[in-house]
Amino acid sequence: MKISLKLARVGMNMQEATIAKWHKEPGDRFTSGEELYDIETEKVTQAIEASGDGKLLQILVPAGEIAQVGQAVCVVEMAL
């Protein structure tokens, strides 16, 4: 199933975050709990982990760019 992963709010007042680093490239497979990307906010740097198994299809927000909470950052195909 193809879905867009959105930037989730990880802090109470978080409105946006910089995508610091992608740990996967388009075409790479991942498993549940594996780190997909890192975000940086004013207060914290945090790794965002996969919630299931799948494959990264497309990066929508490259490393170094800012994403808003709720904005799609990548497209993945999740295993059923």
C-alpha positions, 0 to 999 in steps of 0.5 A, spaced: 500 500 500 503 506 497 502 512 503 505 519 504 508 519 511 507 526 514 511 530 519 508 528 526 509 533 532 514 530 537 513 536 541 508 540 544 509 547 541 513 544 535 510 547 528 516 545 523 522 541 523 528 541 519 530 534 515 537 533 518 538 526 514 535 521 510 538 514 513 534 511 506 534 512 499 529 511 494 528 504 493 531 502 499 527 497 504 526 498 511 523 494 517 519 496 523 523 500 528 528 502 523 530 509 522 528 513 516 530 520 517 532 525 523 529 531 524 532 537 528 528 543 532 530 548 536 530 544 542 532 537 540 534 532 534 530 526 533 530 520 529 524 518 526 523 510 525 518 506 521 512 503 524 512 497 519 516 494 514 516 497 507 520 500 501 522 508 500 519 510 494 520 518 494 523 523 498 519 529 498 523 534 503 530 533 502 535 533 507 537 541 510 530 543 508 524 545 513 517 541 513 511 543 517 507 539 521 503 535 517 506 536 511 508 529 507 516 528 507 516 522 503 512 516 499 513 509 502 510 502 500 508 499 506 508 491 506 501 488 507 
